Amino acid sequence: MPFIPIPALKQFREPKEPKERRALHDVRTPPPRFKIQPVSPIGAALGVIFALVGGLTTALMKDTEPPQRLIPLFAGILIGLYFMFAIKVADQWEKSVVLRLGRFRALRGPGPFHIIPVVDTISKFVDQRVRVTDVTAESALTRDTVPVNVDAIVFWLVWNAEKAILEVESFYDAITLGAQTALRESIGRHELAEMITERESLGQELQRILDEKTNSWGITVQSVEIRDVRIPQELEDAMSRRAQAERERQARVILGTAETEISGLFAKASEVYQNNSVALHLRAMNMLYEAIKEKGAMVIVPSSAVETMGLGGTLAVTALGGQPPSEQR
């Protein structure tokens, strides 16, 4: 046998599944387990009862010949087997389609129902409660060519079991793959900012698209919720820096606007003080009062400013008013 190197052996391995195909099969919710009930509890109980009745009847017929004596036993077993496979039970939330010789006969359930063994066959029991399917779209491009990973939750239910069984082979796979395709199409029609800020409208659009597809199958999509929108880390950092720069720009604009307004008010005040020296003196006295009203504060004022405002006598009176009577004498 000739020697084959290891690199050559790698060529004979099965090729890996493409990433795009793996993404389509990335469904986190496991497929539903249909209830198959070949023998119902009620049918099994009836089968045992009829077999016991046949056995007791055979035991009581002691004086009968052996061939005739075994007739009740075989009859009880046959009747018990018939009811064992003829009686079926569907739960309150389940329905099943009965096919007679391969053709649709009736829709049965919930509760017990009767079929003819061999002639009638029943489909898998269909759960008509609201179901939740988790779908995802990996590396899907938005309209502005940004790759995103989107997770969505689809709430749906089977409202017509007959159509769901007869019109589509596997309605669960149809819902899952249809939701993934619709999610990718919707992502391609929206920009990244719309997907982040308008998740509710995106979910409503997906619900409408899926409901139009599945309504003919007897399935309705109640709602679609966008759970998460993930973007690459590099793009997330760039968006964060852009948002921070935008906030700093707005802060500078607000500060400049406030300074402009304050300077305008100062300009108007200077015009008032220029034509009214008394108002200027009052403003100066108010500023001086605000400076010395705190305990322990000290303000040094030039003598020229004191003489200009005529504060010498005022300050002397204020100083004498703050001293005890003994010191004033």
KARA-V892784 format. One line per field, one symbol per residue. ss: DSSP state (h for helix, s for strand, l for the rest). burial: # if it has 16 or more other C-alpha atoms within 10 Angstrom, else .. Layout:
# KARA-V892784
ss = ???
burial = ???
This chain:
# KARA-V892784
ss = lllllhhhhhllllllllhhhhhhllllllllllslllllhhhhhhhhhhhhhhhhhhhhlllllhhhhlhhhhhhhhhhhhhhhhsssslllsssssssllssssssllsssslllllsssllssslllssssssssssslllllssssssssssssllhhhhhhllllhhhhhhhhhhhhhhhhhhlllhhhhhhlhhhhhhhhhhhhhhhhhhhlssssssssssssslhhhhhhhhhhhhhhhhhhhhhhhhhhhhhhhhhhhhhhhhhhhlhhhhhhhhhhhhhhhhllllllllllhhhhhhhllhhhhhhhhhhlllhhhhl
burial = .......................#..#...........##.###.##########.##..........##.##.################...#######......###.....#.#..#########....##########....###################.....#...##########.###.###..#...#..######.###.###.##########.....................................................##...........................#....................
